[in-house]
């Protein structure tokens, strides 16, 4: 059975907190970005890839849902699944959990593969494409939450899976 990618674990850091003593809204994005970066390392699409090719994945869209407060006494874990992937794009869905297993936030991210020298999107090399497609295929059977792909302020929910 396929499972989401789950390598991220971190204690809440003091610099992530706002004046209310819980994580600032932007900090949830930082945490999920760090979690997704671990996935990119696994796929061969991280900093080393950028250094050797001049290309990398650029975030072009994100949507975060804030579901529970996180403070210094929490440790966070993230799981990520590849929702869809193409030659130039990767669509990820990340869930952030507190150590008490409460879902703290969800994030949906669209990344585009960009060659920095050209300043435009280009297809990923075949080796990276194959890795991304293999993981997307592995994640294809995972349940999809009803809110996936709906955007900000949507009150309707989709059912089940894609």
Order of alpha helices (4+ residues) and beta strands (2+ residues): beta-alpha-alpha-beta-beta-beta-beta-beta-alpha
